[in-house]
Amino acid sequence: MPGCRDALLIRFRMEKRVDKYASQSNKGETGRVMNMDSVECSLAVEECGDGIELWTLNDPKEGNQVSDSTMVDAIVDNVDRVSRDNEVKCVVLTGAGSVFSAGGNIKEMRDKTGMFSGDVDDIARGYRDGIQRVPIALSKTTVPFVAAVNGPAVGAGMDLALMCDLRVAAEGAWFAASFVQLGLVPGDGGAWVLPRIVGRAQALEALHK
């Protein structure tokens, strides 16, 4: 449907926001919104026609963070769903607001809560049962994923974009690994995908900036 494609073009040009398109879609003017409580859900999913789905990381107040269990479950569950649906030909992933994704929850890292709580074994288990499920799910699906990077993609947010098959970045978008600055390594799979996309030397440089 042209409305969905127009929304993506608007996103790439950074002239307007997808929010305008989303408000139109609720009135039935564009593609079908699959989760009608998209204002509350962490991942808004919309059918755009021709086998294309538009997924929007939908927590702009928190920078569309991707480390919490709600967002991880939403991504993994929907990847599993489209993997079983022969009608879905492509998924476009973007972020609500002006940020693609700020990555992990820095407050939880600082306070050692959520997936970052407990001892070393607990944290390792939190990674395995949490955010590491995302690259595993994406590596298994045969559905092409396109990251429409509308703004900053930081840490795990950058890694999520790298896990997609293709990336299309807006002029105002930028990427940052930022893990070493926090005394971390990219435990979400970024250490594996980054050097395979940009090469080992540039990957090391990005991780240490």
N, C-alpha and C positions, 0 to 999 in steps of 0.2 A: 504494500500500500504506500502511496506516495507520501502520506503524512509522516510515517516513520522514517523514511529516507530523508525527508526534508529536515526532520529533527536532528538527525545525525550530521547533516551538512551544517546546520546552524551551530551544532556543538563544535565541529572542527574549526569553523571560522571564528568562534568565540565572540560572535556578535550578540547572540541571545542565549538563553539557557533552555535546557530540556524541560525545565519546570513548566514553561508556558505550554509546551507540547503535552506534558503529562496532564495539565489541567484540562486541555482540550479532549484528551483521550477519555477522561472520566465522563465526558458529555457524549461519548460515542462518535466523535469526529475522526478518530484514527484507529490504530490497532487495538485489539482486545487486551485489557489489563487482566492478567491471570490471578494475581492476588489483590483483591479489591481493597484490602486494608493496607495498601502500599505506604500510606503515611506512617503507619506504626511499624511495619516490618522492616527488617534490616536489608533485605534484598528485594527490590521491586522488579517484577518480571512481566514483560509485555510481549504479546504476539504482534508481529509487524506484517504478517503476510509473506507469501512465497517461502515459507519455511524458516523465516528469520525471527529470532527472539532478541529483545533488548533487555539486558539486565543492568539495573542501576544500583550500585552500592548506596544505600539509602539512610545514612546516618551523618548528614552534613555537619551537625552541631559538634560531633566528635571527630570530624575529619574523615568519616567513612573508614574507621579503623576495622581491621580484618582479623584481629587475634581473639576476639571474644567468641564464646561458644555459639551464641545465636547466629552470628554472621557465618562462622565456619559451617554450622549445620545447614544453614540456608544454601550456601554455595554447593556443598557436597551433595545434599539431597537433590538439588536441581540439576547438577551434572549427571547424577544417576538417572534422573527422570528423562533428560533429553537423550541420554545414551540408549535408552530403551524405546525411544520414539523415532521411528523412521521418517516422520514428517518434518522433523527439525533438521534443517540443513546447515544452519550457522547461528552462533550466538555472538552478539556484540555486547561487550562489558564496559561500562563507564561508571562515573561517580556523580552523585548528586551535588549541586552547588558548584563551587569553584575549585574543589580539590578532587583528584581521582581517589587517592587514599593516603592517609598519613601513616599507615602501617599498623604497628602494634600499639597497645595501650601503655603509654609511658607511665601513667600514674600507677597502674598495677605493677609494672616493673619496679618502680621506686618503693612502693609499699609492700611488695612481695605478696600480692593477692592474686586471685584468679588462677590462671595457668602458671603463674610465676611464684606460687606459694609453696612452702614446704622445703625439704632438703633437696639435694642434687637429684636423687632418684625420683622424687615427686615431680620436680620440674621437667625432667626427661620424659616422664610418663605424661605430663601435661602437654608437652609438645607432640608426642606420638598420638595421643587421643584427641588432640586439638588441631592446631593449624597445619601440622604435617599431613593431615588427611586431605587437604586441598590439592597439593601437587600430585598425590597418588591418584586422586579421582580424575584430575585433568590429564594425567599421563595415560589413563586407561581408555578415555573416551575417543571415539573417532569423529566426533562433531567438531568442526573447526571453530576456534574461539578467536575473536578479534578484540583487542583492548583499544577502546577509544579513549585515549588518555587526555582528559579535558583540562588537567591542571597538575599540580605537584603529585608525584608518585614517590613516596618516601619509604625506605626500609622494606617491610613486608608488603607494602603497597606497590613498590617498584617490582618486587619479586613476583607478585601476582600478575602484573602486566607481562613480565618476562615468561611466565608460564603459559601465556596465551600463544597461539600460533603466529599471529601477526599483531603489530602495534601501529596505531595511527595516532600521532601526537599533535595536539593543537599548538599554535605558535607560542602560547603562554605556558605550556607544560614544561616541567623539568623533572629530572630523576636524581635521586640521592640514595646511596646505600645506608650510610650513617650508623652502621652497627658498631664499628670499632670505637666511635666516639662515646658510645654508651657502655663500652666494655663487653660487647656481645659479638657473637658470630651469627650469620644468617641461618638460624636453625629451622627455617621454614622451607628449605630447598633452594634458596637463592644462591648458595655457594656452589651448587651444581649447575644451575641454568645460566648464571651470569657469564662465566668464562666460555661457555659454549656459544654464546651470542656475540660477545665483544672481544673474545680472546683472553688468554690468561693475564697478560701484562696490564691491559686496561681494566680487567676485573679487579686485580690487586690494587691498582691505583684508586678505583672507585670505592673499594671497601675501606681504604685508609684515609679518605678525605673527610 
